[in-house]
Amino acid sequence: MIRKHTRRAAKAAFAISLGVAIVIGLFAAAFARPAHAKSTAGPTIIIGTKNFPEEFILGQLYKQALEAKGFKVSYKENIGSTELIQTSLTSGKINMYPEYTGVIVQDVFHHALSAKTASGTYLLAKQLEAKKGFTVLNPTPFFDTDVVAVTNATAKKYGLKSIGDLKKAGSFKLGGFPECKTRNTCFLGYTKQYGLKNASFLPLAGISAYAALDAGTVLAADVFSTDPPLGKGSKYTVLNDPKHVTGFQNVAPIVETSVVQAAGPTFTSTVNAVSAKLTQNAIVAMNKAVIVNKQSAAKVAKAFLKANHLA
């Protein structure tokens, strides 16, 4: 009888220990990271984005690439304009976001014009941000500038080839997002540098600039050079900007310098590796996928990173 009780007790103990082992194993498995995403000690990277699709794509690219390397990332999409996201950065609500180099020089630091080359603009942006305690990481190969577009019919009617030619059109309205009116890279710069005294500004918050052009609500509109409607066979003409009012606009992530230092070289190399793959063709294709084909920025970014072995 004693031996029976002993055997039962032994079996019970074994069952309990096996059950505990299984539970512990399942718990550990549930919280285990993928093999390629080893935990990286360091600060939380708080990434913000501005308020348009290209920024959503960029934010997701950097977010997912960093997470794949084990970094802890907090993501705050669609914060707003340059002015608003800069406030978020300087107040510490975020510590990283993708910005355009000419915007840094001309809109953040209020220089009338950028440097005369893309590399010069990047170096100046880097120097200016460093004085405020921020690091500008490597720029992308692609650039996306503000451009002035008109319909092909309007270009033909007035013989428009460059922004300065708009003087030929008499009094006209130029449309753009509200912040455009007071920016050196936009309406303020166009009117000052090209002497467009015949131009008035129409804010297009929530209204498509291309729809406004099509409807004749505005004669010209400030749009982005990587917009899908400006592709091959476009019904719009982009006017030349010989004075480089809109500057050189490659993307370069701005990161709080203390965060760069604390996160270490893997952080910097991961972000720079993503930026290096962002060619003009790549960003235009991703913009089209999100804007025209209505795919999510997260899905598009994931596919791009996977195809380029970055996540």
C-alpha positions as CSV (number, residue, x, y, z in Angstrom):
1,M,0.0,0.0,0.0
2,I,2.8,2.4,0.9
3,R,4.5,1.6,-2.5
4,K,1.2,2.5,-4.3
5,H,1.0,5.8,-2.6
6,T,4.6,6.5,-3.3
7,R,4.2,5.7,-7.0
8,R,1.1,7.9,-7.1
9,A,2.9,10.8,-5.4
10,A,5.8,10.4,-7.8
11,K,3.5,10.5,-10.8
12,A,1.7,13.5,-9.5
13,A,4.9,15.4,-8.8
14,F,6.1,14.6,-12.3
15,A,2.8,15.7,-13.9
16,I,3.0,19.0,-11.9
17,S,6.6,19.7,-12.8
18,L,5.9,18.9,-16.5
19,G,2.8,21.2,-16.5
20,V,4.9,24.0,-14.9
21,A,7.6,23.5,-17.5
22,I,5.1,23.6,-20.4
23,V,3.5,26.8,-19.0
24,I,6.8,28.5,-18.6
25,G,7.9,27.4,-22.0
26,L,4.7,28.7,-23.6
27,F,5.0,32.0,-21.7
28,A,8.6,32.4,-22.8
29,A,7.7,31.6,-26.4
30,A,4.9,34.2,-26.4
31,F,7.3,36.9,-25.5
32,A,10.3,35.8,-27.5
33,R,11.6,38.2,-30.2
34,P,12.3,36.8,-33.7
35,A,15.8,35.6,-34.1
36,H,16.8,38.5,-36.3
37,A,15.5,41.1,-33.7
38,K,17.8,40.8,-30.8
39,S,17.0,43.1,-27.9
40,T,18.9,46.4,-28.1
41,A,19.3,48.3,-24.9
42,G,18.9,52.0,-25.2
43,P,16.4,54.9,-25.3
44,T,12.9,54.7,-26.8
45,I,13.0,56.2,-30.3
46,I,9.9,58.4,-30.6
47,I,9.3,58.9,-34.3
48,G,7.0,61.6,-35.6
49,T,5.8,62.4,-39.1
50,K,4.3,65.4,-40.9
51,N,0.8,65.4,-42.4
52,F,1.0,63.8,-45.9
53,P,1.4,60.3,-47.4
54,E,5.1,60.5,-48.3
55,E,5.9,61.3,-44.6
56,F,3.7,58.4,-43.5
57,I,5.7,56.0,-45.7
58,L,9.1,57.4,-44.5
59,G,8.0,57.1,-40.8
60,Q,6.9,53.5,-41.3
61,L,10.2,52.7,-43.1
62,Y,12.4,53.9,-40.2
63,K,10.0,52.6,-37.6
64,Q,9.9,49.0,-38.9
65,A,13.6,48.9,-39.7
66,L,14.5,49.9,-36.2
67,E,12.1,47.5,-34.6
68,A,13.6,44.7,-36.7
69,K,16.9,45.5,-35.0
70,G,15.3,45.3,-31.6
71,F,14.9,49.0,-30.8
72,K,11.9,50.2,-28.8
73,V,10.0,52.6,-31.0
74,S,7.0,54.8,-30.2
75,Y,5.3,56.1,-33.4
76,K,3.3,59.3,-33.7
77,E,2.0,59.8,-37.2
78,N,0.4,62.9,-38.8
79,I,1.5,65.5,-36.3
80,G,1.1,68.3,-38.8
81,S,3.1,70.9,-40.7
82,T,6.8,71.7,-40.3
83,E,6.0,74.3,-37.8
84,L,4.0,71.9,-35.6
85,I,6.3,69.0,-35.8
86,Q,9.3,71.2,-35.0
87,T,7.5,72.2,-31.8
88,S,7.0,68.5,-31.0
89,L,10.7,67.9,-31.6
90,T,12.1,70.8,-29.5
91,S,9.6,70.2,-26.7
92,G,10.7,66.5,-26.4
93,K,7.4,65.0,-27.5
94,I,9.3,63.2,-30.3
95,N,13.0,62.8,-30.7
96,M,13.2,61.9,-34.4
97,Y,11.4,62.7,-37.7
98,P,12.2,62.8,-41.4
99,E,12.6,66.3,-42.8
100,Y,13.6,67.9,-46.1
101,T,17.0,69.6,-46.1
102,G,15.9,72.8,-47.9
103,V,13.0,73.1,-45.5
104,I,15.4,72.9,-42.6
105,V,17.5,75.8,-44.0
106,Q,14.7,78.0,-45.4
107,D,11.6,77.3,-43.3
108,V,13.0,76.2,-39.9
109,F,16.0,78.6,-39.9
110,H,14.4,81.2,-42.2
111,H,17.2,81.6,-44.7
112,A,15.8,83.3,-47.9
113,L,17.5,80.7,-50.1
114,S,19.3,77.4,-49.6
115,A,22.9,76.7,-50.6
116,K,23.5,76.4,-54.4
117,T,23.9,72.6,-54.3
118,A,22.1,69.7,-52.7
119,S,25.2,68.7,-50.8
120,G,25.8,72.3,-49.7
121,T,22.2,72.5,-48.5
122,Y,22.6,69.2,-46.5
123,L,25.8,70.4,-44.8
124,L,24.2,73.7,-43.9
125,A,21.2,72.0,-42.5
126,K,23.4,69.7,-40.4
127,Q,25.4,72.6,-39.0
128,L,22.3,74.6,-38.1
129,E,20.6,71.7,-36.3
130,A,23.8,70.7,-34.5
131,K,23.7,74.1,-32.7
132,K,20.3,73.2,-31.3
133,G,21.4,69.8,-30.1
134,F,20.1,67.7,-33.0
135,T,21.8,65.4,-35.5
136,V,20.9,65.3,-39.2
137,L,21.6,61.8,-40.4
138,N,22.5,60.8,-44.0
139,P,20.2,62.2,-46.8
140,T,18.3,60.1,-49.2
141,P,19.2,59.9,-52.9
142,F,15.6,61.0,-53.8
143,F,14.4,64.6,-53.4
144,D,10.9,66.0,-53.3
145,T,10.6,69.8,-53.8
146,D,7.6,72.1,-53.8
147,V,6.9,72.9,-57.5
148,V,4.5,75.2,-59.2
149,A,2.2,73.4,-61.6
150,V,-0.3,74.6,-64.2
151,T,-2.5,72.7,-66.6
152,N,-0.9,72.0,-70.0
153,A,-3.6,74.2,-71.5
154,T,-2.7,77.1,-69.3
155,A,1.0,76.7,-70.0
156,K,0.3,76.8,-73.8
157,K,-2.1,79.7,-73.5
158,Y,0.4,82.0,-71.8
159,G,3.7,80.5,-72.9
160,L,4.7,79.5,-69.4
161,K,8.0,77.7,-68.9
162,S,9.3,79.0,-65.6
163,I,7.8,80.6,-62.5
164,G,8.8,84.1,-63.6
165,D,6.7,83.6,-66.8
166,L,3.5,83.8,-64.6
167,K,3.8,87.6,-65.0
168,K,2.3,87.1,-68.4
169,A,-0.9,85.8,-67.0
170,G,-2.2,89.0,-65.4
171,S,-3.8,88.8,-62.0
172,F,-4.1,85.2,-60.9
173,K,-4.5,82.9,-57.9
174,L,-1.9,80.4,-56.7
175,G,-3.2,77.7,-54.5
176,G,-1.4,75.7,-51.9
177,F,-1.6,74.3,-48.3
178,P,-2.1,77.2,-45.8
179,E,1.5,77.3,-44.6
180,C,2.7,78.0,-48.1
181,K,1.7,81.6,-47.9
182,T,4.4,82.6,-45.4
183,R,7.2,80.2,-46.4
184,N,10.4,81.1,-48.2
185,T,10.2,77.8,-50.1
186,C,6.6,78.6,-51.3
187,F,4.4,81.6,-52.1
188,L,6.4,84.1,-50.1
189,G,9.6,83.0,-51.9
190,Y,7.9,82.9,-55.4
191,T,6.5,86.4,-55.1
192,K,9.8,87.9,-53.6
193,Q,12.3,86.2,-55.9
194,Y,10.3,86.4,-59.1
195,G,8.5,89.7,-58.5
196,L,5.0,88.2,-58.9
197,K,3.0,91.2,-57.8
198,N,0.0,90.0,-59.8
199,A,-0.4,86.9,-57.7
200,S,-2.8,86.3,-54.8
201,F,-2.8,83.2,-52.6
202,L,-5.7,80.8,-52.0
203,P,-5.3,78.3,-49.2
204,L,-6.3,74.7,-50.2
205,A,-6.7,73.0,-46.8
206,G,-8.5,69.7,-47.5
207,I,-8.9,70.5,-51.2
208,S,-6.8,68.8,-53.9
209,A,-4.5,71.2,-55.7
210,Y,-5.0,69.2,-58.9
211,A,-8.8,69.4,-58.5
212,A,-8.5,73.2,-58.0
213,L,-6.4,73.4,-61.2
214,D,-8.9,71.3,-63.2
215,A,-11.8,73.4,-62.0
216,G,-10.0,76.7,-62.7
217,T,-10.3,77.8,-59.1
218,V,-6.6,78.6,-59.3
219,L,-4.4,79.2,-62.3
220,A,-1.3,77.7,-60.6
221,A,-0.7,75.5,-57.6
222,D,2.1,74.6,-55.3
223,V,2.4,70.8,-55.3
224,F,5.1,68.2,-54.7
225,S,7.6,66.9,-57.3
226,T,7.0,63.3,-56.4
227,D,3.2,63.5,-56.7
228,P,1.7,60.7,-58.9
229,P,-0.3,63.1,-61.1
230,L,3.0,64.6,-62.4
231,G,4.2,61.3,-63.8
232,K,4.6,60.3,-67.5
233,G,1.8,61.6,-69.7
234,S,0.7,64.2,-67.1
235,K,-1.9,66.8,-68.0
236,Y,0.1,69.3,-65.9
237,T,3.2,71.3,-66.6
238,V,5.8,71.9,-63.9
239,L,7.3,75.4,-64.2
240,N,11.1,75.7,-63.9
241,D,12.6,77.3,-60.8
242,P,15.9,78.8,-62.1
243,K,16.5,80.7,-58.8
244,H,16.0,77.6,-56.7
245,V,13.4,79.2,-54.5
246,T,12.2,75.8,-53.4
247,G,15.7,74.7,-52.5
248,F,17.2,71.2,-52.6
249,Q,15.0,68.8,-50.8
250,N,16.5,65.5,-50.0
251,V,15.1,63.8,-46.9
252,A,17.4,63.5,-43.9
253,P,16.1,62.3,-40.5
254,I,16.6,64.8,-37.6
255,V,17.3,63.0,-34.3
256,E,18.1,64.4,-30.9
257,T,21.8,64.1,-30.5
258,S,21.7,62.6,-27.0
259,V,19.4,59.9,-28.4
260,V,21.9,59.2,-31.3
261,Q,24.7,58.8,-28.8
262,A,22.7,56.6,-26.4
263,A,21.3,54.4,-29.1
264,G,24.7,53.6,-30.5
265,P,26.2,52.9,-33.9
266,T,23.6,50.2,-34.8
267,F,20.9,52.8,-34.7
268,T,22.7,55.2,-37.0
269,S,23.7,52.5,-39.5
270,T,20.1,51.1,-39.6
271,V,18.6,54.5,-40.3
272,N,21.2,55.3,-42.9
273,A,20.8,52.0,-44.6
274,V,17.1,52.7,-45.2
275,S,17.8,56.2,-46.5
276,A,20.4,54.9,-48.9
277,K,17.8,52.7,-50.7
278,L,15.3,55.6,-51.2
279,T,15.8,56.5,-54.8
280,Q,13.5,58.7,-56.9
281,N,11.9,55.7,-58.6
282,A,11.4,53.9,-55.2
283,I,9.6,56.8,-53.5
284,V,7.4,57.6,-56.5
285,A,6.3,54.0,-56.7
286,M,5.5,53.9,-53.0
287,N,3.7,57.2,-53.2
288,K,1.6,55.8,-56.0
289,A,0.8,52.6,-54.0
290,V,-0.5,54.6,-51.1
291,I,-2.1,57.6,-52.8
292,V,-3.5,56.0,-55.9
293,N,-3.9,52.3,-55.0
294,K,-4.9,53.1,-51.4
295,Q,-2.6,50.6,-49.7
296,S,-1.5,51.4,-46.2
297,A,1.8,53.1,-45.6
298,A,2.7,50.3,-43.2
299,K,2.1,47.6,-45.7
300,V,4.0,49.4,-48.5
301,A,7.0,50.1,-46.1
302,K,7.0,46.4,-45.0
303,A,7.2,45.2,-48.6
304,F,10.0,47.6,-49.5
305,L,12.1,46.7,-46.4
306,K,11.7,43.0,-47.1
307,A,12.6,43.3,-50.7
308,N,15.8,45.2,-49.7
309,H,16.7,42.9,-46.8
310,L,16.3,45.7,-44.3
311,A,13.8,44.0,-42.0
